[in-house]
Amino acid sequence: MSAHIRKEPSQEHINIATDIFKLVSDPTRLKILWALLHGEHSVGELAEDVGVQPAVVSQHLAKLRVSHMVSVRREGTKMFYRAENEHVLNLIEQAFTQANHIRSGEHE
């Protein structure tokens, strides 16, 4: 950890961060975000990747959109979803990097 002293986060920032962690704690949403690490997907593609019905994916994507974790692009009648920004991608990558670290026993 850096020796640089950081300003304590505001209560608003803590609330937002807590909400982000709550959102990504759902296995289906985490799988959706993992898939989006590899580029944008339609609802059908995500449903196939995640192994749930498209309606379920749509419900999760709605929550992720409201929270600014994903964004959508329309192409004709099809909607394509992607991670909102690099911070979302980094958060998901870091979570899986830490999971791999723990699983491999490197934490000992």
N, C-alpha and C positions, 0 to 999 in steps of 0.2 A: 504494500500500500504506500502511496505517496506521502512524503513528509509534509507536503503542501497542506496547509490548514484550509479547509473549505467551510464556507458559510453554511450554517445549519439550514436544512430545507424548511420552507414554510409549511404550515398545516395543509394548505391547498395542494402543494406538491406531494406531501405524504399521502393525502387522500387519493390523488390521481395515481400515484405509484401503486398503492394498495389495490385500487381497482384494476390496474393492468395485471398485477399478479393473480388476482381472482379470475380474470378473463382467461389467462393462459394456463390456469390450473385445471381446466376442463380438458380431458384427453382428446376429445374430438376437435376442439378448437386448436389445441396444440398440433395435432396431425394436419389440420388445414394450414396452419401457419408454416409448418415444416414443408408442406408441398409448395407453398408460395415462395419459399426460399429459392426454389428452382425455376421461378418465372410465373407469369400470370396463367390462370386457369379459368375455365368456365365452371359453372356449378356442376354440370355433369361429369367433367373431368375430376373435380375435387371429390365428388361422391364416389366415383370409382376408386380413386387413390386412397380415400379414407375408409371406404367400406361401409358407408351408410347411405340412406336414401337421399336423393336431391333435396327433398323438403327439409330434412334435418340439417343439411349443409346450409341451405338458405337461411334457416333460423339462426344458425351460428354466425354466418356472414353478416347478418343484420346487426348483431351485437358487436361484432368486430368493426363494422363500418361506423357505428355510432361512437365507438371509442377511439376512432381514428387510427385503428391498427391496420385496416385494409382500405383500399379504394377500388373503384369500379370504373370500367371503360365499356361503353356500348359500341358494338359493331353490328349494325343491322338490328336483328332481333335478339342477338346473343350478348350476354354480359360477361366480361372478363374481369377477374379479381386479381389484385396484386397487393403485396405488402405496401403500406402507406409510405414508408421511407426506410432508409438504411438502419435507423435505430431499432425498428421492429425486427429487421433481419438479424442485427447483432444480438438483440436480446434472446431470440430463439436459438441462434448458433451458440451463444454462451451457455444457455441452459443445457443444451445437449453436450457441449464440451465438458461442463461440470459433471453431468450424469456419467459420461464416459470415464472421467477422472475417478469418480467414486467407484464405479463398477470394476475398473481395472485394478483397484487397490493402490493407486498412486497417491492417495491421500494419507497413507500411513507413513 
